Amino acid sequence: MKTIGQIAALTGISTRTLQYYDEIGLLKPSKLTPSGYRLYSSEALERLQQILFFKELGFKLQEIRKILEKPEFDLSEYIDALESFKDSNEDAVIKHWGSMEAFDELLQQLKMNESDAARLAIKQFGSVEKYTAAMKYNMEHFAEIMEQQQTLTEEDRDEFFNKQNSLFEKLTSDLAEPASCDRVQKVVHELVVFTQEKAPVPDLGEGYWDMVIESYSSETAKEIVDTKYGPGASSYIAQALQSYFSKSKPVI
């Protein structure tokens, strides 16, 4: 158990904010001492980390509370759909996953990491409901999607990634330019439209570009991208995308 002061020091959240979270029912202390001091368990700390995660994505506090209170944070419907898919598509499962046992292992991993998977689903698709709908569509059209994937040759994939690379080179050709200037934003538009139309996956999800922006803001990406396109390129790409989507977010 940790005191409210220890939680504040650990997370950077003020004690007043933690008290407010208690008042609105978003994060209740795990226990109160006889003197009335709040104590928080490791489970409470994990919930706080989830709250901070969704706050970074722009969710309001009341929305976060609904997400964490289920069923929006529950992948059971998606897991049930996977179970049904396995039972009625044994040949396809064996063909694409190698064996029924391998698919069962995938399901087990999903069940064990359901909360993390749900957070990623919400991050990319906006809600577990939308994610589940997209995945159900993929399962219902599995044969068709796999056929389309198989028609993509290695040359097609190389062409896609080479085109993307050329657009990133164009985007970062002059890092002294403001990331929000017209020339850069035109290149970003071309990149977004091309990726949405030509990506070798059927549904990127409405939160896809938020994930891209976040990835280009990471230290790992900076090391790789800056080496490829020049010092500061990773942050520049993130800023350019952020500027583009802050003006108007196209339908994916």
Accessible surface in RSA format (square Angstrom, percent):
REM  Atomic radii and reference values for relative SASA: ProtOr
REM  Chains: A
REM  Algorithm: Lee & Richards
REM  Probe-radius: 1.40
REM  Slices: 20
REM RES _ NUM      All-atoms   Total-Side   Main-Chain    Non-polar    All polar
REM                ABS   REL    ABS   REL    ABS   REL    ABS   REL    ABS   REL
RES MET A   1   133.92  69.4  64.50  42.7  69.42 165.3  65.73  55.9  68.19  90.3
RES LYS A   2    86.17  42.0  86.01  52.8   0.15   0.4  35.88  32.3  50.29  53.6
RES THR A   3    59.37  42.2  59.37  60.2   0.00   0.0  52.78  70.9   6.59  10.0
RES ILE A   4    28.19  16.0  28.19  21.0   0.00   0.0  28.19  20.3   0.00   0.0
RES GLY A   5    34.86  43.0   0.00   N/A  34.86  43.0  28.65  78.6   6.21  13.9
RES GLN A   6    96.66  54.1  89.09  65.1   7.57  18.0  32.70  69.6  63.96  48.5
RES ILE A   7     1.60   0.9   1.60   1.2   0.00   0.0   1.60   1.2   0.00   0.0
RES ALA A   8    15.54  14.3  11.80  18.2   3.75   8.5  12.15  17.1   3.39   9.0
RES ALA A   9    90.03  82.8  50.80  78.4  39.23  89.2  63.51  89.4  26.52  70.3
RES LEU A  10   107.35  59.8  76.08  54.4  31.27  78.6  81.47  57.2  25.88  69.7
RES THR A  11    38.15  27.1   7.89   8.0  30.27  72.1  16.73  22.5  21.42  32.4
RES GLY A  12    69.33  85.5   0.00   N/A  69.33  85.5  36.19  99.3  33.14  74.2
RES ILE A  13    29.93  17.0  27.12  20.2   2.82   6.8  29.14  21.0   0.79   2.1
RES SER A  14    60.09  50.8  46.40  61.9  13.68  31.5  50.28 107.1   9.81  13.7
RES THR A  15    55.43  39.4  53.46  54.2   1.97   4.7  24.90  33.5  30.53  46.2
RES ARG A  16   130.73  54.9 129.94  66.2   0.78   1.9  73.50 100.4  57.23  34.7
RES THR A  17    42.66  30.3  39.13  39.7   3.53   8.4  16.81  22.6  25.85  39.1
RES LEU A  18     0.00   0.0   0.00   0.0   0.00   0.0   0.00   0.0   0.00   0.0
RES GLN A  19    54.69  30.6  54.69  40.0   0.00   0.0   4.17   8.9  50.52  38.3
RES TYR A  20    95.47  44.6  95.47  54.3   0.00   0.0  58.02  43.6  37.45  46.2
RES TYR A  21     2.43   1.1   2.43   1.4   0.00   0.0   1.85   1.4   0.59   0.7
RES ASP A  22    15.77  11.0  15.77  15.7   0.00   0.0   1.59   3.7  14.18  14.1
RES GLU A  23   110.77  63.6  72.76  55.0  38.01  90.5  42.79  82.8  67.98  55.5
RES ILE A  24    33.82  19.2  23.34  17.4  10.48  25.3  32.32  23.3   1.50   4.1
RES GLY A  25    26.17  32.3   0.00   N/A  26.17  32.3  13.70  37.6  12.47  27.9
RES LEU A  26     0.71   0.4   0.22   0.2   0.49   1.2   0.25   0.2   0.46   1.2
RES LEU A  27     2.11   1.2   2.03   1.5   0.08   0.2   2.11   1.5   0.00   0.0
RES LYS A  28   122.43  59.7 110.88  68.0  11.55  27.5  74.28  66.9  48.15  51.3
RES PRO A  29    23.18  16.9   8.27   7.5  14.91  54.2   8.27   6.8  14.91  92.7
RES SER A  30    53.46  45.2  13.15  17.5  40.32  92.9  19.56  41.7  33.90  47.5
RES LYS A  31   118.54  57.8 110.44  67.8   8.11  19.3  61.68  55.5  56.86  60.6
RES LEU A  32   105.58  58.8  85.84  61.4  19.74  49.6  85.84  60.3  19.74  53.1
RES THR A  33    33.87  24.1  27.61  28.0   6.26  14.9  28.56  38.4   5.32   8.0
RES PRO A  34   150.49 109.7 104.25  95.0  46.24 168.1 118.36  97.7  32.13 199.7
RES SER A  35    90.31  76.3  52.16  69.6  38.15  87.9  24.50  52.2  65.81  92.2
RES GLY A  36    44.62  55.0   0.00   N/A  44.62  55.0  26.05  71.5  18.57  41.6
RES TYR A  37   151.63  70.8 148.99  84.8   2.64   6.9 103.03  77.4  48.60  59.9
RES ARG A  38    56.64  23.8  54.15  27.6   2.49   5.9   1.80   2.5  54.84  33.2
RES LEU A  39    30.57  17.0  30.57  21.9   0.00   0.0  30.57  21.5   0.00   0.0
RES TYR A  40     2.65   1.2   1.30   0.7   1.35   3.5   1.30   1.0   1.35   1.7
RES SER A  41    22.56  19.1  19.64  26.2   2.92   6.7  16.84  35.9   5.72   8.0
RES SER A  42    85.63  72.4  68.83  91.9  16.80  38.7  52.30 111.4  33.33  46.7
RES GLU A  43   122.46  70.3 115.10  87.1   7.36  17.5  65.30 126.3  57.16  46.7
RES ALA A  44    10.19   9.4   4.11   6.3   6.07  13.8   9.41  13.2   0.78   2.1
RES LEU A  45    28.46  15.8  27.32  19.5   1.14   2.9  28.46  20.0   0.00   0.0
RES GLU A  46    88.07  50.6  86.91  65.8   1.15   2.7  27.45  53.1  60.62  49.5
RES ARG A  47    62.14  26.1  60.73  31.0   1.40   3.3  29.20  39.9  32.94  20.0
RES LEU A  48     0.49   0.3   0.49   0.3   0.00   0.0   0.49   0.3   0.00   0.0
RES GLN A  49   103.29  57.8  96.22  70.3   7.07  16.8  31.25  66.5  72.04  54.6
RES GLN A  50    20.82  11.6  19.65  14.4   1.17   2.8   3.60   7.7  17.22  13.1
RES ILE A  51     0.00   0.0   0.00   0.0   0.00   0.0   0.00   0.0   0.00   0.0
RES LEU A  52    39.91  22.2  39.26  28.1   0.66   1.6  39.48  27.7   0.43   1.2
RES PHE A  53    48.47  24.3  43.85  27.2   4.63  12.0  47.63  28.9   0.84   2.4
RES PHE A  54     0.00   0.0   0.00   0.0   0.00   0.0   0.00   0.0   0.00   0.0
RES LYS A  55    94.64  46.2  78.92  48.4  15.72  37.4  38.34  34.5  56.31  60.0
RES GLU A  56   151.63  87.1 112.81  85.3  38.82  92.4  46.81  90.5 104.81  85.6
RES LEU A  57    53.55  29.8  20.71  14.8  32.84  82.5  25.35  17.8  28.20  75.9
RES GLY A  58    61.91  76.3   0.00   N/A  61.91  76.3  35.79  98.2  26.11  58.5
RES PHE A  59    50.08  25.1  39.71  24.6  10.37  27.0  41.48  25.2   8.59  24.6
RES LYS A  60   152.35  74.3 145.67  89.4   6.69  15.9  94.72  85.3  57.63  61.4
RES LEU A  61    42.79  23.8  39.07  28.0   3.71   9.3  39.07  27.4   3.71  10.0
RES GLN A  62    86.24  48.2  85.13  62.2   1.11   2.6  54.88 116.8  31.36  23.8
RES GLU A  63    79.48  45.6  77.55  58.7   1.93   4.6  30.44  58.9  49.04  40.0
RES ILE A  64     0.00   0.0   0.00   0.0   0.00   0.0   0.00   0.0   0.00   0.0
RES ARG A  65    71.60  30.1  71.60  36.5   0.00   0.0   4.88   6.7  66.72  40.4
RES LYS A  66   132.00  64.4 128.22  78.7   3.77   9.0  73.03  65.7  58.97  62.8
RES ILE A  67     7.44   4.2   7.44   5.5   0.00   0.0   7.44   5.4   0.00   0.0
RES LEU A  68    16.39   9.1   1.71   1.2  14.68  36.9   1.78   1.2  14.62  39.3
RES GLU A  69   100.51  57.7  76.89  58.2  23.61  56.2  34.58  66.9  65.93  53.8
RES LYS A  70   107.43  52.4  94.87  58.2  12.57  29.9  68.52  61.7  38.91  41.4
RES PRO A  71   105.61  77.0 100.35  91.5   5.26  19.1 100.36  82.9   5.25  32.6
RES GLU A  72    69.62  40.0  64.81  49.0   4.81  11.5  28.37  54.9  41.24  33.7
RES PHE A  73     8.10   4.1   7.48   4.6   0.62   1.6   7.48   4.5   0.62   1.8
RES ASP A  74    39.37  27.6  33.94  33.8   5.43  12.8   2.64   6.2  36.73  36.6
RES LEU A  75     0.84   0.5   0.64   0.5   0.20   0.5   0.84   0.6   0.00   0.0
RES SER A  76    52.86  44.7  50.90  67.9   1.96   4.5  33.93  72.3  18.93  26.5
RES GLU A  77    96.86  55.6  92.25  69.8   4.61  11.0  36.76  71.1  60.10  49.1
RES TYR A  78    24.11  11.3  24.08  13.7   0.03   0.1   1.99   1.5  22.12  27.3
RES ILE A  79    13.67   7.8  13.67  10.2   0.00   0.0  13.67   9.8   0.00   0.0
RES ASP A  80    88.49  62.0  86.21  85.8   2.28   5.4  27.20  64.0  61.29  61.1
RES ALA A  81    18.60  17.1   7.92  12.2  10.68  24.3  15.44  21.7   3.16   8.4
RES LEU A  82    14.91   8.3  14.91  10.7   0.00   0.0  14.91  10.5   0.00   0.0
RES GLU A  83    50.07  28.7  50.07  37.9   0.00   0.0  25.96  50.2  24.12  19.7
RES SER A  84    69.34  58.6  63.39  84.6   5.94  13.7  35.70  76.0  33.64  47.1
RES PHE A  85    12.10   6.1   7.09   4.4   5.01  13.0  11.60   7.0   0.50   1.4
RES LYS A  86    33.37  16.3  33.28  20.4   0.10   0.2   4.61   4.2  28.76  30.6
RES ASP A  87   108.56  76.0  75.75  75.4  32.81  77.6  32.42  76.3  76.14  75.9
RES SER A  88    88.53  74.8  53.26  71.1  35.27  81.2  51.60 109.9  36.93  51.7
RES ASN A  89    51.64  35.6  45.41  43.9   6.23  15.0   6.62  15.9  45.02  43.5
RES GLU A  90    92.34  53.0  88.15  66.7   4.19  10.0  17.28  33.4  75.06  61.3
RES ASP A  91   122.06  85.5 114.25 113.7   7.81  18.5  40.01  94.2  82.05  81.8
RES ALA A  92    24.35  22.4  19.89  30.7   4.46  10.2  22.82  32.1   1.52   4.0
RES VAL A  93     0.00   0.0   0.00   0.0   0.00   0.0   0.00   0.0   0.00   0.0
RES ILE A  94    73.75  42.0  69.87  52.1   3.88   9.3  69.87  50.3   3.88  10.5
RES LYS A  95   145.98  71.2 111.61  68.5  34.36  81.8  76.92  69.2  69.05  73.6
RES HIS A  96    64.22  35.1  30.45  21.2  33.77  86.4  13.76  14.2  50.45  58.7
RES TRP A  97    88.71  35.6  69.32  33.6  19.39  45.5  60.73  32.4  27.97  45.4
RES GLY A  98    56.92  70.2   0.00   N/A  56.92  70.2  34.80  95.5  22.12  49.5
RES SER A  99    36.91  31.2  35.57  47.5   1.34   3.1  27.15  57.8   9.76  13.7
RES MET A 100    43.75  22.7  42.48  28.1   1.27   3.0  42.48  36.1   1.27   1.7
RES GLU A 101   125.94  72.3 120.73  91.3   5.21  12.4  66.04 127.7  59.90  48.9
RES ALA A 102    39.05  35.9  28.72  44.3  10.33  23.5  32.96  46.4   6.08  16.1
RES PHE A 103     0.82   0.4   0.82   0.5   0.00   0.0   0.82   0.5   0.00   0.0
RES ASP A 104    60.08  42.1  55.00  54.7   5.08  12.0  25.84  60.8  34.23  34.1
RES GLU A 105   113.13  65.0 107.35  81.2   5.78  13.8  34.54  66.8  78.59  64.2
RES LEU A 106    79.06  44.0  74.18  53.1   4.88  12.3  78.46  55.1   0.60   1.6
RES LEU A 107     4.80   2.7   4.80   3.4   0.00   0.0   4.80   3.4   0.00   0.0
RES GLN A 108    93.35  52.2  92.55  67.6   0.80   1.9  32.91  70.0  60.44  45.8
RES GLN A 109    87.68  49.0  86.60  63.3   1.07   2.6  32.77  69.8  54.91  41.6
RES LEU A 110    28.63  15.9  22.75  16.3   5.89  14.8  28.06  19.7   0.57   1.5
RES LYS A 111    89.89  43.9  74.74  45.9  15.15  36.1  39.13  35.2  50.75  54.1
RES MET A 112   126.99  65.8  89.69  59.4  37.31  88.8  86.71  73.7  40.28  53.4
RES ASN A 113    67.55  46.6  63.16  61.0   4.39  10.6  20.18  48.6  47.37  45.8
RES GLU A 114    42.31  24.3  41.39  31.3   0.92   2.2  10.49  20.3  31.82  26.0
RES SER A 115    42.89  36.2  40.71  54.3   2.19   5.0  11.59  24.7  31.30  43.9
RES ASP A 116    67.47  47.3  65.89  65.6   1.58   3.7  22.71  53.5  44.76  44.6
RES ALA A 117    25.56  23.5  17.68  27.3   7.88  17.9  21.31  30.0   4.25  11.3
RES ALA A 118     0.00   0.0   0.00   0.0   0.00   0.0   0.00   0.0   0.00   0.0
RES ARG A 119    42.77  18.0  42.77  21.8   0.00   0.0   3.43   4.7  39.33  23.8
RES LEU A 120    97.94  54.5  96.75  69.2   1.19   3.0  97.00  68.1   0.94   2.5
RES ALA A 121     3.87   3.6   0.46   0.7   3.41   7.8   3.44   4.8   0.43   1.2
RES ILE A 122     3.49   2.0   1.24   0.9   2.24   5.4   1.24   0.9   2.24   6.1
RES LYS A 123    21.87  10.7  15.11   9.3   6.76  16.1   1.47   1.3  20.41  21.7
RES GLN A 124    45.23  25.3  45.23  33.1   0.00   0.0   0.42   0.9  44.81  34.0
RES PHE A 125    11.42   5.7  10.54   6.5   0.88   2.3  10.54   6.4   0.88   2.5
RES GLY A 126    25.54  31.5   0.00   N/A  25.54  31.5  13.66  37.5  11.88  26.6
RES SER A 127    19.50  16.5  18.21  24.3   1.29   3.0  18.05  38.4   1.45   2.0
RES VAL A 128     7.25   4.8   7.25   6.6   0.00   0.0   7.25   6.3   0.00   0.0
RES GLU A 129   135.95  78.1 127.60  96.5   8.35  19.9  48.67  94.1  87.28  71.3
RES LYS A 130   105.41  51.4  99.39  61.0   6.02  14.3  67.97  61.2  37.45  39.9
RES TYR A 131    41.53  19.4  41.53  23.6   0.00   0.0  15.08  11.3  26.45  32.6
RES THR A 132     4.56   3.2   4.56   4.6   0.00   0.0   3.59   4.8   0.96   1.5
RES ALA A 133    60.06  55.2  48.68  75.1  11.37  25.9  54.05  76.1   6.01  15.9
RES ALA A 134    12.93  11.9   3.27   5.0   9.66  22.0  11.98  16.9   0.95   2.5
RES MET A 135    33.05  17.1  32.56  21.5   0.49   1.2  13.58  11.5  19.47  25.8
RES LYS A 136    68.25  33.3  67.46  41.4   0.79   1.9  36.11  32.5  32.13  34.2
RES TYR A 137   111.23  51.9 109.66  62.4   1.57   4.1  76.61  57.6  34.62  42.7
RES ASN A 138    30.82  21.3  30.62  29.6   0.20   0.5  14.64  35.2  16.18  15.6
RES MET A 139    29.65  15.4  21.19  14.0   8.46  20.2  20.91  17.8   8.74  11.6
RES GLU A 140   134.37  77.1  95.30  72.1  39.07  93.0  46.34  89.6  88.03  71.9
RES HIS A 141    58.65  32.1  54.16  37.6   4.50  11.5  31.60  32.6  27.05  31.5
RES PHE A 142    25.68  12.8  24.53  15.2   1.15   3.0  24.53  14.9   1.15   3.3
RES ALA A 143    80.33  73.9  68.78 106.1  11.56  26.3  74.02 104.2   6.31  16.7
RES GLU A 144    87.18  50.1  81.55  61.7   5.63  13.4  35.04  67.8  52.14  42.6
RES ILE A 145    15.45   8.8  15.45  11.5   0.00   0.0  15.45  11.1   0.00   0.0
RES MET A 146    46.29  24.0  46.29  30.6   0.00   0.0  33.35  28.4  12.94  17.1
RES GLU A 147   112.91  64.8 111.36  84.2   1.55   3.7  32.33  62.5  80.58  65.8
RES GLN A 148    97.17  54.3  93.72  68.5   3.46   8.2  37.02  78.8  60.15  45.6
RES GLN A 149    41.36  23.1  39.53  28.9   1.84   4.4  16.39  34.9  24.97  18.9
RES GLN A 150   109.13  61.0  77.26  56.5  31.87  75.9  47.24 100.6  61.89  46.9
RES THR A 151    91.99  65.4  70.84  71.8  21.15  50.4  65.61  88.1  26.38  39.9
RES LEU A 152    60.02  33.4  49.96  35.7  10.06  25.3  49.96  35.1  10.06  27.1
RES THR A 153    73.98  52.6  67.08  68.0   6.90  16.4  70.93  95.3   3.05   4.6
RES GLU A 154   138.47  79.5 128.31  97.1  10.16  24.2  46.52  90.0  91.95  75.1
RES GLU A 155   136.24  78.2 130.00  98.4   6.24  14.9  44.55  86.2  91.69  74.9
RES ASP A 156    53.55  37.5  46.86  46.6   6.69  15.8  10.02  23.6  43.53  43.4
RES ARG A 157    84.36  35.4  81.76  41.7   2.60   6.2  34.41  47.0  49.94  30.3
RES ASP A 158    71.95  50.4  69.99  69.7   1.96   4.6  18.03  42.4  53.92  53.8
RES GLU A 159   116.69  67.0 111.42  84.3   5.27  12.6  42.50  82.2  74.19  60.6
RES PHE A 160    18.96   9.5  15.65   9.7   3.31   8.6  18.64  11.3   0.31   0.9
RES PHE A 161   113.30  56.7 109.03  67.5   4.27  11.1 109.56  66.4   3.74  10.7
RES ASN A 162    96.89  66.8  91.55  88.5   5.34  12.9  24.13  58.1  72.76  70.3
RES LYS A 163    80.64  39.3  75.80  46.5   4.85  11.5  43.16  38.8  37.48  39.9
RES GLN A 164    29.54  16.5  29.54  21.6   0.00   0.0   2.96   6.3  26.58  20.2
RES ASN A 165    40.78  28.1  38.69  37.4   2.09   5.0  11.14  26.8  29.64  28.6
RES SER A 166    50.13  42.4  44.21  59.0   5.91  13.6  39.15  83.4  10.98  15.4
RES LEU A 167     4.30   2.4   4.02   2.9   0.28   0.7   4.18   2.9   0.12   0.3
RES PHE A 168    20.32  10.2  20.32  12.6   0.00   0.0  20.32  12.3   0.00   0.0
RES GLU A 169    92.32  53.0  85.04  64.3   7.28  17.3  27.05  52.3  65.27  53.3
RES LYS A 170   102.90  50.2  96.28  59.1   6.62  15.8  63.05  56.8  39.85  42.4
RES LEU A 171     0.11   0.1   0.11   0.1   0.00   0.0   0.11   0.1   0.00   0.0
RES THR A 172     9.71   6.9   2.24   2.3   7.47  17.8   0.00   0.0   9.71  14.7
RES SER A 173    81.63  69.0  40.60  54.2  41.03  94.5  40.78  86.8  40.86  57.2
RES ASP A 174    64.13  44.9  60.45  60.2   3.68   8.7  19.89  46.8  44.24  44.1
RES LEU A 175    57.29  31.9  35.20  25.2  22.09  55.5  35.66  25.0  21.63  58.2
RES ALA A 176    96.66  88.9  57.25  88.3  39.41  89.6  67.98  95.7  28.68  76.0
RES GLU A 177    43.53  25.0  39.07  29.6   4.46  10.6  18.59  36.0  24.94  20.4
RES PRO A 178    87.91  64.1  76.94  70.1  10.97  39.9  87.87  72.5   0.04   0.3
RES ALA A 179    13.21  12.1   6.70  10.3   6.51  14.8   6.70   9.4   6.51  17.3
RES SER A 180    58.87  49.7  50.27  67.1   8.59  19.8  22.78  48.5  36.08  50.6
RES CYS A 181    31.88  24.1  21.79  24.3  10.09  23.7  30.90  78.3   0.98   1.1
RES ASP A 182   110.74  77.6 105.25 104.8   5.49  13.0  26.66  62.7  84.08  83.9
RES ARG A 183    80.66  33.9  74.39  37.9   6.27  14.9  70.22  96.0  10.44   6.3
RES VAL A 184     0.00   0.0   0.00   0.0   0.00   0.0   0.00   0.0   0.00   0.0
RES GLN A 185    16.86   9.4  15.11  11.0   1.75   4.2  15.06  32.0   1.80   1.4
RES LYS A 186   150.67  73.5 142.38  87.4   8.29  19.7  90.09  81.1  60.58  64.5
RES VAL A 187     4.86   3.2   3.82   3.5   1.04   2.5   4.86   4.2   0.00   0.0
RES VAL A 188     0.00   0.0   0.00   0.0   0.00   0.0   0.00   0.0   0.00   0.0
RES HIS A 189    92.98  50.8  92.98  64.6   0.00   0.0  65.13  67.1  27.85  32.4
RES GLU A 190    64.96  37.3  59.80  45.2   5.17  12.3  32.76  63.4  32.20  26.3
RES LEU A 191     0.89   0.5   0.89   0.6   0.00   0.0   0.89   0.6   0.00   0.0
RES VAL A 192     0.03   0.0   0.03   0.0   0.00   0.0   0.03   0.0   0.00   0.0
RES VAL A 193    49.47  32.6  49.12  44.5   0.35   0.8  49.47  43.0   0.00   0.0
RES PHE A 194    33.77  16.9  29.83  18.5   3.94  10.2  33.50  20.3   0.26   0.8
RES THR A 195     1.92   1.4   1.92   1.9   0.00   0.0   1.92   2.6   0.00   0.0
RES GLN A 196    48.66  27.2  21.17  15.5  27.49  65.5   8.28  17.6  40.38  30.6
RES GLU A 197   124.99  71.8  89.97  68.1  35.02  83.4  36.98  71.5  88.02  71.9
RES LYS A 198   126.79  61.9 109.27  67.0  17.52  41.7  55.78  50.2  71.00  75.6
RES ALA A 199    19.09  17.6   4.67   7.2  14.42  32.8   4.67   6.6  14.42  38.2
RES PRO A 200    28.13  20.5  21.36  19.5   6.76  24.6  26.84  22.2   1.28   8.0
RES VAL A 201    75.95  50.0  63.74  57.7  12.21  29.4  65.14  56.6  10.81  29.3
RES PRO A 202    72.82  53.1  28.73  26.2  44.08 160.2  41.56  34.3  31.26 194.3
RES ASP A 203    57.86  40.5  42.27  42.1  15.59  36.9  16.28  38.3  41.58  41.5
RES LEU A 204    14.57   8.1  12.62   9.0   1.95   4.9  13.35   9.4   1.21   3.3
RES GLY A 205     1.85   2.3   0.00   N/A   1.85   2.3   1.85   5.1   0.00   0.0
RES GLU A 206    77.86  44.7  72.83  55.1   5.02  12.0  33.04  63.9  44.82  36.6
RES GLY A 207     4.09   5.0   0.00   N/A   4.09   5.0   4.09  11.2   0.00   0.0
RES TYR A 208    54.18  25.3  54.18  30.8   0.00   0.0  26.71  20.1  27.47  33.9
RES TRP A 209     6.02   2.4   6.02   2.9   0.00   0.0   6.02   3.2   0.00   0.0
RES ASP A 210    59.99  42.0  54.32  54.1   5.67  13.4  12.70  29.9  47.28  47.2
RES MET A 211    57.24  29.6  52.71  34.9   4.53  10.8  52.54  44.7   4.70   6.2
RES VAL A 212    20.59  13.5  18.74  17.0   1.85   4.5  20.56  17.9   0.03   0.1
RES ILE A 213    17.78  10.1  17.78  13.2   0.00   0.0  17.78  12.8   0.00   0.0
RES GLU A 214    89.17  51.2  82.29  62.3   6.88  16.4  40.83  79.0  48.34  39.5
RES SER A 215    55.96  47.3  48.26  64.4   7.71  17.8  46.54  99.1   9.43  13.2
RES TYR A 216    35.51  16.6  35.40  20.1   0.11   0.3  13.37  10.0  22.14  27.3
RES SER A 217    55.56  47.0  40.91  54.6  14.65  33.7  30.90  65.8  24.66  34.5
RES SER A 218    45.28  38.3  35.74  47.7   9.54  22.0  39.85  84.9   5.43   7.6
RES GLU A 219   129.53  74.4 121.28  91.8   8.25  19.6  68.65 132.8  60.88  49.7
RES THR A 220    96.52  68.7  91.30  92.6   5.22  12.4  59.26  79.6  37.26  56.3
RES ALA A 221    16.44  15.1  11.98  18.5   4.46  10.1  16.11  22.7   0.33   0.9
RES LYS A 222    61.43  30.0  60.67  37.2   0.76   1.8  23.62  21.3  37.81  40.3
RES GLU A 223   134.15  77.0 121.28  91.8  12.87  30.6  47.99  92.8  86.16  70.3
RES ILE A 224   112.46  64.0 106.20  79.1   6.25  15.1 110.48  79.6   1.97   5.4
RES VAL A 225    15.62  10.3  15.27  13.8   0.35   0.9  15.62  13.6   0.00   0.0
RES ASP A 226    34.50  24.2  30.28  30.1   4.22  10.0  12.90  30.4  21.60  21.5
RES THR A 227   119.38  84.9  86.93  88.1  32.45  77.3  74.02  99.4  45.36  68.6
RES LYS A 228   129.64  63.2  95.86  58.8  33.78  80.4  61.96  55.8  67.68  72.1
RES TYR A 229    34.61  16.2  13.72   7.8  20.90  54.4  16.52  12.4  18.09  22.3
RES GLY A 230    19.15  23.6   0.00   N/A  19.15  23.6  17.42  47.8   1.73   3.9
RES PRO A 231   123.39  89.9 109.38  99.7  14.00  50.9 111.80  92.3  11.58  72.0
RES GLY A 232    38.62  47.6   0.00   N/A  38.62  47.6  30.90  84.8   7.72  17.3
RES ALA A 233     0.00   0.0   0.00   0.0   0.00   0.0   0.00   0.0   0.00   0.0
RES SER A 234     0.01   0.0   0.01   0.0   0.00   0.0   0.01   0.0   0.00   0.0
RES SER A 235    36.37  30.7  34.07  45.5   2.30   5.3  21.99  46.8  14.37  20.1
RES TYR A 236    14.88   6.9  13.48   7.7   1.39   3.6  14.58  11.0   0.30   0.4
RES ILE A 237     0.00   0.0   0.00   0.0   0.00   0.0   0.00   0.0   0.00   0.0
RES ALA A 238     7.81   7.2   6.81  10.5   1.00   2.3   7.76  10.9   0.04   0.1
RES GLN A 239   103.60  57.9  96.42  70.5   7.19  17.1  37.32  79.4  66.28  50.3
RES ALA A 240     0.00   0.0   0.00   0.0   0.00   0.0   0.00   0.0   0.00   0.0
RES LEU A 241     0.16   0.1   0.16   0.1   0.00   0.0   0.16   0.1   0.00   0.0
RES GLN A 242    95.40  53.3  95.40  69.7   0.00   0.0  38.25  81.4  57.15  43.3
RES SER A 243    20.65  17.5  14.18  18.9   6.47  14.9  16.30  34.7   4.35   6.1
RES TYR A 244    26.05  12.2  25.13  14.3   0.92   2.4  19.43  14.6   6.62   8.2
RES PHE A 245    20.11  10.1   7.58   4.7  12.53  32.6   7.98   4.8  12.13  34.7
RES SER A 246    84.36  71.3  43.28  57.8  41.08  94.6  41.23  87.8  43.13  60.4
RES LYS A 247   131.22  64.0  94.89  58.2  36.34  86.5  83.36  75.0  47.86  51.0
RES SER A 248    77.30  65.3  69.11  92.2   8.20  18.9  47.14 100.4  30.16  42.3
RES LYS A 249    94.23  46.0  64.63  39.7  29.60  70.5  49.22  44.3  45.01  47.9
RES PRO A 250    46.69  34.0  31.14  28.4  15.55  56.5  43.05  35.5   3.64  22.6
RES VAL A 251   143.17  94.2 119.48 108.2  23.69  57.1 124.89 108.5  18.28  49.6
RES ILE A 252    63.65  36.2   9.44   7.0  54.21 130.7  30.90  22.3  32.75  88.9
END  Absolute sums over single chains surface
CHAIN  1 A    14569.3      12108.7       2460.5       7993.8       6575.4
END  Absolute sums over all chains
TOTAL         14569.3      12108.7       2460.5       7993.8       6575.4
